[in-house]
Amino acid sequence: MFCSYEGQPLNRHTWGDWIEIYCKKMRTRIRPYDLRHVFALEFLRNGANAFTAQRALGHSTMEMTRRYVALVNDDLKTEHAKASPVDRLIKSTKAKRNTKI
């Protein structure tokens, strides 16, 4: 996907070196793993299925991918609780009952 100045594929050491240089300039700390983690979560949040994520991340088993899917499912539960029309209807009904008393 990305290549070095010489046109060769980037390896993990090159990535690590570049990230270290940019982090020093920004006075922050980001590890290559952090970028991989964010990619996995955003990939799944944007609709990729778990099997595609497993292949994209290079996981040999579904076990590690399952951890990312669990985090995304927690996101879904949180967002559902905030935006559920059913929950809003129940809250509205309870509020009406409480005002009649």
C-alpha positions in Angstrom: 0.0 0.0 0.0 2.8 2.4 0.9 6.4 2.4 -0.2 9.7 3.9 0.8 11.6 6.6 -1.0 13.3 3.8 -2.9 10.0 2.3 -4.0 10.3 -0.7 -1.7 7.4 -1.8 0.5 7.5 -0.3 4.0 8.3 -2.7 6.7 7.3 -2.4 10.4 10.7 -0.9 11.3 10.3 1.9 8.8 6.8 2.6 10.0 8.0 2.7 13.6 10.9 5.0 12.7 8.6 7.4 10.9 6.0 7.4 13.6 8.7 8.1 16.2 10.0 11.1 14.2 6.5 12.6 13.8 5.6 11.9 17.4 8.6 13.8 18.6 7.6 16.8 16.4 4.1 16.6 17.8 5.3 16.0 21.4 3.0 12.9 21.7 3.4 9.2 21.8 1.7 6.9 19.2 2.7 3.3 18.7 2.2 1.5 15.4 -0.2 -0.8 17.4 -2.4 2.2 18.2 -2.8 2.9 14.5 -3.6 -0.7 13.8 -6.1 -0.7 16.7 -7.9 2.4 15.4 -7.9 0.9 11.9 -9.6 -2.3 13.1 -12.3 -0.5 15.1 -13.1 2.0 12.3 -13.1 -0.7 9.7 -15.7 -2.6 11.6 -17.7 0.5 12.6 -17.9 1.4 8.9 -19.6 -1.9 8.0 -16.8 -4.4 7.4 -17.6 -7.9 8.5 -15.5 -9.8 10.9 -14.1 -12.2 8.4 -12.9 -9.4 6.1 -11.4 -7.7 9.2 -9.6 -10.9 10.1 -8.0 -11.1 6.7 -7.2 -7.3 6.5 -5.5 -7.5 9.9 -3.6 -10.7 9.2 -5.1 -12.6 12.1 -4.6 -16.4 11.8 -7.6 -17.1 14.0 -10.8 -15.3 14.7 -9.9 -14.9 18.4 -8.1 -11.6 18.2 -10.6 -10.2 15.7 -13.4 -11.2 18.1 -12.0 -8.7 20.6 -12.4 -5.8 18.2 -15.9 -7.0 17.2 -16.8 -7.0 20.9 -15.7 -3.4 21.3 -17.7 -2.4 18.2 -20.8 -4.2 19.6 -20.4 -2.2 22.9 -20.5 0.9 20.7 -23.7 -0.3 19.1 -25.3 -0.9 22.5 -24.3 2.6 23.7 -25.6 4.3 20.5 -28.8 2.3 20.5 -29.5 3.3 24.1 -29.0 7.0 23.1 -31.1 6.9 19.9 -33.6 4.1 20.2 -37.1 5.2 19.2 -38.6 2.6 21.6 -36.6 3.9 24.5 -37.7 7.4 23.7 -41.4 6.3 23.5 -41.1 4.5 26.9 -39.5 7.6 28.5 -42.2 9.8 27.0 -45.0 7.5 28.3 -43.5 7.4 31.8 -43.1 11.2 31.8 -46.8 11.6 30.8 -47.9 9.2 33.6 -45.8 11.1 36.2 -47.3 14.5 35.2 -50.9 13.2 35.6 -50.3 12.2 39.3 
